[in-house]
Amino acid sequence: MLKLAVVGGGPSAVCVVDAVARHLTHDTPVEITVFEPGPNLWQGQAFQSDGDEVLANVPMVAMSARTWDRRDGVNWMLEQGLDEFAADDVFPPRWLVGRYFQYAAGRTVAALPATGSALRVQPQTVRALVMGENRLWARGDDWSAGPFDHAVLCPGGPPPSDPYRLTGAAGYIHVPYPLSRSLAEVPAQAKVGIVGSGLTAVDIVMALHARDHQGPIALVSRNGLLPAVRGPLKQHDPLHLTVPRLEAIAAEKGELDLTDVIALARAELGDAGADTAVIAEDVAEAAPVVQRLRDELDRAVRDRDPGWTMLRDTLVACGQDAWYLLRDEDKVRVRARHQTLMRLCCPMPPVNAARLLELFETGQLGLCPEVQSIKPISGRGFHIQAARDVIVDVVIAASTPAKRQLAPAAAPQVTALVSQGLAVPHPFGGVRVDRTTSRLISRRGVAHKRLHALGDITHGAYLFTFGLPVLAARADCIARDITATTQHVQRAGEPAERDQHAPTLPS
Ligand SMILES: Cc1cc2nc3c(=O)[nH]c(=O)nc-3n(C[C@H](O)[C@H](O)[C@H](O)COP(=O)(O)OP(=O)(O)OC[C@H]3O[C@@H](n4cnc5c(N)ncnc54)[C@H](O)[C@@H]3O)c2cc1C
């Protein structure tokens, strides 16, 4: 029986176990152990229970856990009688998407026994994965489990950063989610500063508005950029900007230049009849922020955004490979515009954009760019030094640094893998993985057949590690790889499992 450990029980794990159940058969039954210590099994951080106003940033049709069935989530919504959330132009509450993930995992658990397989959840934090006699052991503070034939690491990302070292200060909220809990103590008249102006900041503004917040709200950030506004989804089959094309260029030239990617994108935009001048203008960010919000909302609502809609779709299909193959100098150039890239690639729902605009226009919401410092004031409150100085009562964290750190719960296991030579840190963050299989790359430069990684922990290698379509597609590749390895081992007649003792970690 194949023994598989999945470290982390969020949406990535849902995709992995579903894909493994799909590929493994009666001949290769599997015993899956999912390690998840937190309260949000299968929903993870982003899709935990929260208010109805906390929306997914894509419609349900882009939230399927199954890469082979795009309408899986939509069909679940319809079966629940939730037709209003199944439409292609509606952005469902994130907690409801979380319920779909719970359903999808439950479906896998129920289906596994038919192939002699099983899944169990171990509610513990894995501190280390240790290799001994060619198999893996998961180790926690005072326990050890295994041996496992394969492990998939999907521990998610870190909480918002605290660049102004405010943790512990009265009135500072470091972990905003669930907003229904974190905002409960914020008085309706309080002056609120939100550190960041991306999607998390937008969620916080929406949640404050839903609570009928009356006090002023300042979006405090260095660049003052807001997420772009998502237009209607369109099915687009790329002809130029495709993985085979990127692979061919990289093979021919020995590397992939940014200019190659831009040329392919231009060809794609040309075919779609999109105006490249609009794209160039958006990238240049010349217009004032609120004006840009107004323009982008107008374009999204009037469905005049074929360029970005098409580019974003195309990036889901080939963005990870494009980033992986890009030469390092160009990666550095792209990372220098990280906030712009994120703003354009991860747009907000138009309904949120319209609400933001309304709040800007009434004056309740303001931008506070070029922030230099945020300091607690003795007594209570904070002094924000920025383009304009502001005094607020409450500060809420909502920023992510361009150089992402590992999630605190993920760091020890990565350190342990690195110390055994089983993993290598990626210079742009996370761990190195093989492009097509997501196997960890060892110190000797070998793609390790027993270790895979999915999600935020691969952000240095893939850059685009968020969004269900990307996670579900990679999960399917991982499941195929594990299945192929297992069948190969069975054919080669590797000895059956035997009693083993947990090895110790090299010091
Ligand atoms: C605020 C926010 C909103 C988002 N909205 C969307 C959206 O609308 N649509 C979309 O497609 N994507 C969205 N995303 C991206 C989203 O993060 C991913 O789509 C997806 O939720 C990531 O799932 P995950 O399982 O990789 O990580 P997580 O959801 O973070 O889950 C990881 C799990 O691993 C566990 N874990 C960590 N370390 C260990 C350990 N050592 N041992 C055991 N368990 C461990 C954690 O407890 C956690 O439950 C959003 C992200 C954020 C932050």
The ligand as an ORCA input file, in Angstrom:
! r2SCAN-3c Opt
* xyz 0 1
  C      -6.817     36.900      1.729
  C      -6.674     35.978      0.583
  C      -7.689     35.851     -0.364
  C      -7.568     34.993     -1.431
  N      -8.585     34.870     -2.317
  C      -8.497     33.983     -3.312
  C      -9.558     33.776     -4.215
  O     -10.587     34.434     -4.130
  N      -9.424     32.862     -5.200
  C      -8.290     32.101     -5.301
  O      -8.226     31.241     -6.183
  N      -7.260     32.287     -4.477
  C      -7.333     33.195     -3.490
  N      -6.287     33.371     -2.645
  C      -5.077     32.590     -2.842
  C      -5.153     31.418     -1.887
  O      -4.170     31.578     -0.916
  C      -4.997     30.099     -2.526
  O      -5.885     29.992     -3.614
  C      -5.247     28.921     -1.550
  O      -6.157     29.264     -0.562
  C      -3.958     28.470     -0.917
  O      -4.223     27.268     -0.258
  P      -3.074     26.450      0.465
  O      -3.680     25.174      0.903
  O      -1.869     26.380     -0.385
  O      -2.652     27.353      1.710
  P      -3.453     27.684      3.044
  O      -4.844     27.992      2.783
  O      -2.638     28.719      3.742
  O      -3.409     26.338      3.885
  C      -2.184     25.807      4.366
  C      -2.465     24.951      5.586
  O      -1.251     24.310      5.981
  C      -1.208     24.218      7.395
  N       0.195     24.090      7.798
  C       1.180     25.008      7.673
  N       2.336     24.523      8.139
  C       2.082     23.259      8.576
  C       2.894     22.253      9.191
  N       4.193     22.449      9.442
  N       2.311     21.079      9.535
  C       0.995     20.856      9.282
  N       0.180     21.790      8.705
  C       0.719     22.974      8.366
  C      -1.859     25.513      7.849
  O      -2.403     25.366      9.155
  C      -2.928     25.766      6.783
  O      -4.202     25.318      7.176
  C      -6.387     34.245     -1.571
  C      -5.368     34.374     -0.630
  C      -5.503     35.218      0.436
  C      -4.398     35.321      1.459
*
